[in-house]
């Protein structure tokens, strides 16, 4: 499978994930909510990348509809980046998501480092609908993961 097909399959799996995660209490933020989140974090001196996360908790999403609501809720906001294992993958994941491979973008890494406890990763296995919430430091170490630099290029 070439890179383009891998990318397309990844995006398809991501789309399939939304319904599963909605049932578990997570939603995709709207453009308006993303803008309000950006400005709320900016108001407390934190710079985030709006493309560096996928999800927010459903129970807080209504507070992010307005700029004032987002600022008032800023300390309760947790941003989530989704990493999905497809339902049709050749090798099932092992316990604790061992065997999961994914790309970590610069925006995701920056958000995780900037926000600390307010930024998490959601690992989702579409085959079993199991999911795990983790922080960058839970797996971003050479003792736990194979990590190597890579670049993703999207020609405009």
N, C-alpha and C positions, 0 to 999 in steps of 0.2 A: 504494500500500500504506500503510495507516494505521500509527500508532505501535505499536499492539497486535500487529498482524501482523508488523511488523518485529522486535519483541521476541521473539515466538514463533518466528520463523524463526531468529533469532540463537541462541536456546536449543536449537533443533533441530540447528543446525550445531555447536554446542558439544558436544552429545551424540554426534554423528557423529564428532567429533574424538577422543574417548577411545580408540577402538580404534587409530587411526592413531598417536596419541602413545604408547600402551602399547608398540607395536612399536618405537618410537624411544627407549624407556627412561624414560618419565614416567608417573606415576599420580596419581589423585585421592586426597588424604589422607582417612582416615576421621575421624569426629568426635573420636575418642580421640586420634588423631595431631595433629589441629589444636589440641586443648587442650594436649597435651604441647609442641608447637612454641611456642604462646603463652607458656607458663610457662618454657620454656628461654630464650627471648629476654628475658622479664621478668627472669630471673635474672642477665642480663648488662646490665641497664639499658635494654633496648630495648622499646618498646611497639609492638605490631602489631595490626592488625585481622584477625580470623580469616576474615572474608568478603572480604578484599582479595587473595586469591590462589586459584588453581585447582589447581595441580600441585606435585608434588615429584619428585625423581629416584627411580626405582624402586630403585636400588641402596642408597639410604639409608633407605627406608621402614621396614624392619624395626627400625632403631635408634629410630624414633619411636613404637614401640609402648609404651614405658615412659617415665615421667617422667625417670628416671635416664639412660636411654639417650639421650633427646633432649638433656638438659643436657650429657652427655659429647660429643655430636655437634654442638652448637650452632654451632660455627665452620665446620662442613661443610655446614650446611643452606642451601640456596638455594630460595627460593620463586619460583614461576613463575605469571604471569598469562597466560591464553590469549586471543588475539584471532584469530578465524577468519574467513576468506573462504569463503563457501559454494561448493559445487561447481556450483551452477546460477546463479551471478551473471551478470548480463547482460554486463558488461565484464570480460574477464580482467585479472588483475593484471599490471602491468608488472614489469620487472626490479627486484629489491630491494624488492618489495612496494609499489612506488609505485602509488597509487590505492586503497590500503586505507583505509577509514574505520571508526572505532570510537569507543566511549565509554570514557573513562577516569574511573573513579569516584574519589571522594575517598579511599576506603579504599585503593585501589590506589596512588594517588599518595602517600599518607602512608606506606604500606609501602615504596615505592620510595625515598623520601627518607630514611626511618628506617634501612633496611637496606643501602642502597648496593649494593655488589657481591653481596650475598646476596639480591637481588631482581631478577628478569629477566622479560622479556616473551617469549612464544612467539607468533610470527606463523605461522599455518598456512593454506595454500591447499588446501582440500579437493579442488579440481579436479585438482591435480597432486601433492598430498601433499608439496609442498615446504614447508619450515619454516625459520624464522630465529629465533635467540635474540638479543635486544637489551636494552639498558638504557634507562631513561627518557631520559637525556641524549642518546641516539643519534638521537632523533626529536622530542623535546619542546622544539623551538626554532622561532621563526617563520620562520627561514631554510629549514627543512626541511619543516615542516607548517603547515597552517592550523589554528589553535587558537582556540576560542571557548568561553566559559563556557556551561554548560548544567546543568540540574537534572533528576534522575530522581526521580520521586515514585511510591511504592508505598503506597497507602492500606491500612492494616491492617484 
